[in-house]
Amino acid sequence: MKKSPVAITVLLPVYNAEKYIAETVESILKQTFSDFEFIIIDDGSTDRSLEILQGYAANDQRVLLISRENKGVVETVCEGFLLSRGQYIARIDADDIALPGRLEIEYEFLQSHPDVVCVGSDFELIDYKGRQIGLVELPKGSDRIEQLLLAGECPIANPSTMVVKSAVDSVGGFNLGVFPAEDYALWVALLEIGEIENLSTVLLKYRIHKESVTQTSNLAMIQKTKEVCEAACQARGIACSFDENTWLETKQTRFNKVLGYGWYGFKAGKRLMAIEYSLKAISKSPFSEGGWRLLVCSLIKSLSN
């Protein structure tokens, strides 16, 4: 028997996420908006992820849990899109947290803005312990977002997005041939038929728990993103200004990120967090002054309290 449509499909791919998955799932099940199905695909996890997910599936009929062998995140997301019954599809990753009003706010925005085919939002950065380490305000306005995309940047937080399913279908879905830049390629394609917007409201907690991306995958992302960007610009008859430095992860950029998280904690009065990140910064670049300065400031402040 074919099930009836729903307003929203929430799509969650999972692979070995036992440490964070319960918090992610509960953040969706506790949304203020209730007319949704929750498709969770366990992509061959070897930890306790499936066991945890089975508990939620047994107790909430909105959850559709699928478990199979590992195929990778892109095929998993594509499978979820094919199974979805929602007018809109919301993405979330297995280590992030949706704030309670996320689905309701994005749904109402898309309902009242028929020209918009994808909406995302600002987000809060959290670390592996769930501590806030920053707030990220994304560019607003579809024209500005398109300008940045066509310069090779990606001003969209994928796990905060909600897309119009019919729009994704009309552009052919995900282009697996440009992996690992398939999300970037989808945003560029969607701009051919509609608008993309970011909301000023923070609707997601985005977790950072791996401080670096492997150089191999990073280089592959740069190359494929460049190919998509050049093709999109050529189709529009404009010059491509792709700058690979926007995407490149270096020792210095990783050091700067860790140091930034530490100073954020320091300014928020989280001294132990500041000390922890100062030590991480020092381990990455022991001869750089920044990590040592943060450590000294944090220790002095702690002793004075």
BELKABEL-V999280 format. One record per residue. D_LAST is the distance of its C-alpha to the last C-alpha in Angstrom with 1 decimal. Layout:
BEGIN
[[D_LAST] [D_LAST]]
END
This chain:
BEGIN
[[65.2] [63.3] [60.1] [59.6] [57.4] [53.8] [51.8] [49.1] [48.9] [45.5] [45.8] [43.5] [44.4] [42.8] [42.7] [40.6] [37.7] [37.1] [33.3] [33.0] [36.5] [36.0] [33.2] [35.4] [38.5] [36.9] [35.5] [39.2] [40.7] [38.4] [39.4] [40.6] [43.8] [46.1] [49.3] [48.4] [49.3] [46.8] [48.3] [46.4] [48.0] [46.8] [47.9] [48.7] [45.3] [45.2] [42.1] [41.6] [41.5] [45.0] [44.5] [41.5] [43.5] [46.6] [44.7] [43.9] [47.4] [48.9] [47.1] [47.2] [50.6] [49.0] [47.9] [50.5] [49.5] [51.4] [51.0] [53.0] [53.0] [50.6] [51.9] [48.8] [46.7] [49.2] [52.1] [49.9] [49.0] [52.7] [53.8] [51.4] [52.8] [56.3] [55.6] [53.8] [55.4] [53.0] [53.8] [50.4] [48.4] [44.6] [42.9] [39.8] [38.6] [37.7] [34.0] [33.3] [32.7] [34.7] [33.2] [35.4] [37.5] [38.2] [41.8] [42.7] [41.4] [43.0] [46.2] [46.6] [46.0] [48.7] [51.0] [50.8] [51.0] [54.0] [53.9] [50.6] [51.0] [47.4] [44.1] [40.6] [37.2] [33.8] [31.3] [27.8] [26.9] [25.2] [24.7] [26.2] [23.5] [24.1] [20.9] [21.6] [21.8] [23.8] [26.5] [30.0] [32.5] [36.0] [39.0] [41.0] [44.8] [47.4] [48.8] [45.6] [44.9] [48.5] [48.0] [45.0] [46.7] [49.8] [47.7] [46.6] [43.1] [42.1] [40.2] [40.3] [38.0] [40.6] [38.9] [38.4] [42.1] [44.9] [48.4] [51.9] [53.7] [57.1] [55.7] [54.4] [57.9] [59.7] [58.1] [58.9] [55.5] [53.5] [55.1] [54.7] [56.3] [53.2] [50.7] [47.7] [47.9] [49.6] [46.9] [47.1] [50.9] [50.8] [48.8] [51.2] [54.2] [52.9] [52.7] [56.5] [57.1] [54.2] [50.8] [47.3] [44.3] [40.5] [38.9] [35.9] [34.5] [32.1] [34.1] [32.9] [29.9] [31.0] [29.6] [29.1] [29.3] [31.6] [30.3] [33.8] [37.4] [40.1] [41.9] [45.2] [44.4] [42.6] [45.8] [48.0] [46.0] [46.3] [50.1] [50.9] [48.8] [50.7] [54.0] [53.2] [52.0] [55.1] [57.4] [55.9] [56.1] [59.7] [60.7] [59.4] [61.0] [57.9] [56.5] [53.7] [50.6] [48.8] [45.9] [45.0] [41.8] [40.5] [40.7] [40.3] [37.3] [36.6] [34.2] [32.6] [32.3] [30.7] [28.2] [27.4] [27.0] [24.5] [22.5] [22.7] [21.4] [18.3] [17.6] [18.3] [15.7] [13.1] [14.3] [14.2] [10.5] [11.9] [10.1] [12.5] [15.3] [14.7] [14.7] [17.8] [19.6] [18.9] [20.6] [23.4] [23.9] [24.1] [26.6] [28.7] [28.8] [27.5] [28.9] [27.3] [24.6] [22.8] [21.4] [20.1] [18.5] [16.6] [15.6] [14.4] [12.4] [10.8] [10.1] [8.8] [6.4] [5.4] [5.6] [3.8] [0.0]]
END
